[in-house]
Amino acid sequence: MQFGTTFSSPYLRDYFKLSVSEAFLELLKLEFAYLRLGCYWADSEKTPRMLDFAELERLLELASKAGQKIILTLGMKAPRWPEFWVPHWTRAESVIASPEPALKFIDSAVNRLGKYPAVSYWQVENEPLDQSGPQKLVLPISLLEQEVALVRSANSKPILLTLWGNRTLRDSRLQKLTSLADVVGIDLYYQIPNGQGGFWGPSDSLDSLKKIVQNQPKPIWITELQTNPWKKSLRFNHLEIIRENWERALALKVPLTLLWGFEYWFALLKKGDSTIYEFVRNKLALSR
């Protein structure tokens, strides 16, 4: 099994108040198989038709020089809250009804960023068929089909589509995404507070998930595996969480698992706590 992680520039910059460049250089040292970067629409088109990919291009240049493979997300939705990263000059509901601005953005991003050797996969939207964001919106499958077709027509790199794995995978979402994607990713969180002093995780058991993964016609990845406490929940510490969930990922035997929470690890590292960072580094060394 290979491992990777997600890197969110706005989360590092705006939530943790940390240097994006410093964090990315530290991340490259871990030599993950894949890193997932978000092409955040809200950051890249603050003024209509005026695109700015400068920060993202700097990261892609660093990744290309290091030989690091990148999964690049495209569309309205991207990892991290508020899920829908729509510019301030429009609204998600408006774009869903009249998607031309989003389609133009995706087309521009693919043509501009596809030239970087590091870009190995496109991820079109993030959990597109799941309710998310402040207004619990879902992207219509017809819009997702348009976006996937647009990306395929502009660039030949394979396409990843993802879904929220804590909701049962026995509904129609997995089948719909499998018909469109080259790879499907599932997002798994095992330690979410349930409001009653306990925790809840995926609806499907580990054995059920194994069967589902094994019976798919397309490769299945884990695109988010929880490694740190959910929000401010402290019942489980981060080392216990990543140890337990690492074993669950190994049991599923998927080709690639993206560990969720690098920004949290880096923030701890900056405070002098290297426990989770060293755990990951040691595990990666053993997995190579």
N, C-alpha and C positions, 0 to 999 in steps of 0.2 A: 504494500500500500504506500502511496505517496501522500505527502502532506503539504498544505499551504495555509494561507490566512488572508483575511481581508484588511485593507488599509484605507481608512477614511480620513482624507485631508481635513474636511470641515470639522469633524469630531475632534481631531487632535488640536486644531487651530482654535476653534471657538468654544469647545467645552473644557478641554484640559489646558488650553493656553500654552501649548507646546510647539516647538519648531517642527514643521512638516518635513523639511529637508533633513534635519538631524535624525528624526525618527525613521525616515525611509532608509537612510544610510545604515542605521543600526539594524533595521529589518533585513537588509540585503546580506548582512553578515551571517544570518541564520541559514541561508541557502535553502530556503523552501523550494519545493518543486514548482509551485505556482503561487503568485500573489494576485489577489483581486483588487482592482482599483475602480473607483466610481467616477464616471464622467458626469458630474453633477450639473444638470441643466441650470439650476438656480445660480450657480457660481459662474457658469460659462457664458451665459447670455443675459447679463444684468440689464442691458438695454436691447430692445428688439433689433435683430439682424446685425448686432455688433458682438461677434464671438471672440472670446478670450480663453484659449486653452493653454496659456503660458505655464501655469503651475503644473498642470498635468503633463505637458510636453517635457518639462524638466525631469519629472519622475520617469517618464518613458525613456528619455535619453540615458538616465542613470541605469535603468533596468537593462536596456539594450547593450550598454557597455559591459555590464556585469554578466550577460548571458542569462538573465532572469526572465522566465516566462510569465506573461501577464494575461489575466482574464479581465477584460474591460467592459464595464456595464454601460448600457445606453438606454435612453428613454426618459420618461417622466419619473419613474421609480428607481431608487438606488438604495444601497444599504445605509442603515441608521435613520433614526427619527428626524424629520417627520414623514419618512417613507416616500411621499410625493415631493420631489425636489423641483417644483414648478417655479419659474421666475415670479417676482413680485408683481409684474405687469400683467399677469393673467391668473386664472384659477384652474385647478385640476378639472372641475366639472366642465368648464368652458372648453378645455382642450380635448376632453373625452368626446364632447359633442361635435367639435370642429377641430380635428387633430392636425391640421396642416402645419401649425408652428412646430409641433413636436416632430413631425415627419421631416421637416426641413432641418431641424437641429440634428436629428439622427443621421441624416444623409451627409450633412457637413462634417459631423464628428467622424464618421466612418472614412470619408475621403481624406480628411486631414490627419487622423491618427492611425489609420491602417498602414501607413508607410513605415511605422516603427517595427523593427524586427522582433521586439519583445512581445508585441501583441499576438497572442496565440489563439485566443477564443474571444468571441463577442458574447456577452450576456445581455439579452434583450429584456429590459425591464427587470424588476426584482419582485418575486412573488406576485406576478400580475393578476392571477385569478383568485387571490385571497384579499379579504377585506383588510384595509390598513389605513394608517394615517388618522388625523383627527376626525375626519368625516366618514371613516370606514368605507372607502370607495373600492370598487373592483374595476379593472380594465375589461372592457368587452373583448371576447375572443376574436371578434372581427377586426378590432383595432390591432390586437397582438399579431394576427395573421398579416396585416398590412405592414407592420414594422419588421417582422421577420423577412417577408418577401423583399422589402426595401434593402435590408442589410445584405441579404443573399445576392441581390442584383448588383450591389456595389462592391462586394468583397467576398473572396472565397473562403475565408477563415470559418471554422465551425462555430455553431451557435449553441449556447447554453441557456436553458430556461429553468427557473426555480419555483419551488412552492413551499409553503409552510408545512413542516412535517409533524407538528404536534396535533394537527387535525388529521383524522384518519385518511390514509392514502387509498382507501377502497372506494372513494367517490370518483367522479369523472375528471377531476383536474389532471391527474397523472396521465391518463390516456390522451387528453387533449394536448398536453405539453409534449408528450412523446411523439405525437404525430407531426409536430412542427420542429422539434429540436434535434440536434445531433447528440446532445447529452442533457440529462435532466438532473437538477440538484435538489436535494431535500434539506430543510433547515430544522435542526433538532435541538430542543432545550429541555433538559431533564429536571432542572431545579428552579421552577417558577413558583413563587409563593401563591398559595390558593386562598389566602385571606382568612384561613381558619387555623393557622399555626403549622400547616403542612405544605407540601409541594406537589405540583403536578407536572407531568411530562407528556410525551407523545401518546396519542390515543391507542395506537397499535403497539402490541407487545414486541419485544425484541425478536421473538421467533416469527411473528407475523411480518415484521419489517424485512427479515432475512428472505422470506418467501417472495415478498413483493419485489425486492431488489433482484433476486435471482431470476424472476420470471418476466422481466422487462426486455423488449426487443432492442432497446437503446441502453448505453451505459448509464448507470446511476452513480452520482457523487453525493457526498455530504457537503453542502456548501456553507453551512453554518453549524458548528458544533460548540455548544456552550462551554466556556472554560473559566468564567468568572461569575460572581453573584449577580442575579437579576436585579438591576437597579440597586437599592440599598439593603437588600436582604443579606443578613449576616449569619444565618443559621449554619450554612456551609461555608467554609473558607475556600479561597480560590484553588489551593493545592488539592483539597479533597475533591472538588468539582472536576478539575481537569484529569485527575487520576481515574475517577470513576467513568467519565465520559470517553476518555481515551480507550479504555477497555471495551466499551460498548461499540465504538467505531471499529475497532479491530475485529469484533465479532461479526459485524455486518459485511466485512470483506469487500468493501467498495474500492474502486481503483484510486480514488482521491478523496481526502477529507480536508476541508478548510476549517481551521480552528478559529473560532470567533473570539475576539477580544484583545488583539495585539495592542491597541491604543491603551487599554487598561494595564497590560503588562509593562508597556513603556513608561506610563505614568508612575507605576510602582518602582520601576528601575531608577527613574530620576529622583525618587525619594529615598533610594538606598535599599529597597527591598527587591532582591533579584531571584527570589525563590521560584516563581512561576517561569521566569525567563530561563533560568538554568534548567528547570525541569524540561521545558520544551527543547532547548538546545541539546541536552543529553539524549532525549528520546529520538530526536532527528538523527543524531549521530549513529545511534543503534539501528535505525531503520534503513540506513543507506547500504 
